[in-house]
C-alpha cells in the first residue's frame, strides 16, 4: 500500500516537473530563437519550415551587423551614458540612502514620497518638457543631456534600493564599533562600506541595465545617427527595406542583449536576493 | 521630533557644557539633511524645472517656430480644450484602460500559477526554470521587440508554423499586423512575457514566508489544495500581490516602447493609439509641444491618481521597517 502511494506521489511529481519544463520552454524560446537565427545560414532562415538548431553555424550575420554604419559609435555612446549615469547616481544615492536608513529627520516622509513617486512617473509624460528645456540649453543631440535625463529615474531607484540593503545590515554592528571608540566616519568606511559591497554592486548593475535598455528618451533626445545609443540603433535596423535581413537583425539583437545578460547572470544571486528581499519586506 | 524639542527646551536651562553637547546634537541633526541635499538638488534641477516648463507649455502655443525663437504665445486653456474635445483622446483612453486591464490580469494570474508551480517542481527543474526566468528578465525590451517581430512575421514567422503544425488552424502567411486587435494582442503577449519573471520571482520569495507547519496542519485536517491556497497562502501574499498589481497597472498604462516598436511607426494610426503613443505622435512627432504638454499633464494626473495607493503603501512599509 505504501509502495503504491509513493509511486502515485512520484507520478504526480513527474507531472509537475513536465509542466515546469513546458513553461521553461515557452518562456525561453524567444531567446533561444534569437540566438539560433543569428547563427543560421540565410536559406535556413528564409525557409517556411524552420530549422531548430543550426547544424552549420555561420558568423556571417554578426559580421554584417557590426559592419552596419554607426554600430561602434553607438555602442560607445551607450557605454558613456550608462557609466557616467550610474557612477554619479550611485554615489549621490548612497548618501541619501544612509540618511533614510539610519536617521530620523523632519521631512523624511516627504522625501520618501518623492523617491517612490518619481519612479512611478510615465516616461512618455516627460518627453515634451525635457525636449523643450534641453533644446533651450542646446543639450538636444548631446550625450550630457541624456545623462541628466536618465538620472531623474536612476537616482530615486538607487536611493530606494540601497536603503533596502542598508536596512539589512544590523545597526548594532555600527553601535558596537561606536562604543569601541570609532568615529562615525570610521564606522562608515570600516563597517558599512564593506558590508554594502554586494548591495552597491547589485544596485549598480540594475541601474546599468535599465539605462542600457532605455529607448524613448534616447529616441527623442538624440537625432544624429552617430550620436544614438544601441537600442535606438537596433530599432532603426529594419529600416524601410522590403526584404528584411533577419539573420543580421537577430545577430545585432544578440549583440545588444549579451552585455546585459552576462552582467545579470554574473550577479544573479545577489540581485535576486536583494530584489526579493526588498519586495518581501517592502 | 517631540523628544528632541523637549531636549532643546531643557538645554537652554542647563549649563554651558550641556549647551556644547546640545550644539553637537544639532550639528548631528544636520547630517541627514546634508546627506540628502545632493539628491534633492539634482532632482529639483532635472525634474522640477522641466515640470514647471510642462505646466507653462500647456498654456502656450509652442511649435517648431516657437522652439527656435525660445518663446511661446499664451493661449490660456485652449490646449486642454482641444484635447478634451478630441474624440481620439477619449477613444485612446478607453483602449488604454482595456489594454492595461488585460495585461495586468494575465500577468498576475500567470505569475501566481508559475510561482506556485515553482514550489511544486523538483530542485533541478526549479533551478532550470528560475534561471530561464532570469534570462528573460535580462532581455532588453527593444531586443525582445525585434525577436517578437521576427517570430510573428507573416512570411516565415515560426509562430505561424507552430500554430499550423499543432492543427490550431491554417496560419500559413497569416499577417498578425492587420487588425488593431491582433496587433495589441501581440503587444500584450510581449509585455506579459517580459513582466512575468519579476512577478514570479517576487511571489516565489513571498511563498517562502508561508509557514510550512500551518499548511501541513491544514492538510492533516483534510483541507483541499485550493482551500489551503485561499485561506493560508493568499492572505499571506496579499500585500505583495497588491503591490505587484498596482505596479503593473502603473507600468502598463504608460507603456510606450513595446507597442510603438512592435506595431511599427508606419502602422500606427489614430485607430490603435495607446496613451503614450497618442502623446508622442500628437505632441512630439507633429511638433505641437503646447498641446503635447496638455496631454502629458492629463496623463501624469491619471497616473498620479493610480499611484496614490502604491506610494502610500510603500511609504507606510518604509516607515515601519526603518
Interface residues (C-beta under 8 A of the other chain):
Chain A: X13 X16 X17 X19 X20 X21 X23 X24 X27 X28 X30 X31 X33 X34 X37 X45 X46 X47 X48 X49 X50 X92 X93 X95 X96 X98 X99 X100 X101 X102 X103 X104 X105 X106 X108 X109 X111 X112 X113 X114 X116 X117 X118 X120 X121 X122 X123 X124 X125 X126 X127 X128 X129 X130 X131 X132 X133 X135 X136 X148 X149 X151 X152 X155 X156 X159 X163 X167 X209 X212 X213 X215 X216 X220 X231 X234 X235 X237 X238 X244 X246 X249 X250 X252 X253 X256 X257 X260 X261 X263 X264 X265 X268 X272 X275 X276 X277 X279 X280 X281 X282
Chain B: X1 X29 X31 X32 X33 X35 X36 X38 X39 X40 X42 X43 X46 X47 X49 X50 X51 X53 X54 X57 X62 X67 X70 X114 X117 X118 X120 X121 X122 X125 X126 X128 X129 X130 X131 X132 X133 X134 X135 X136 X137 X138 X139 X140 X141 X142 X143 X144 X145 X146 X147 X148 X149 X150 X151 X153 X155 X156 X158 X161 X172 X193 X196 X197 X198 X201 X202 X204 X205 X206 X209 X239 X240 X243 X250 X253 X254 X256 X257 X260 X261 X275 X276 X277 X279 X280 X283 X284 X289 X292 X293 X296 X299 X300 X303 X304 X307 X310 X311 X313 X314 X315 X317 X318 X319 X320 X321 X322
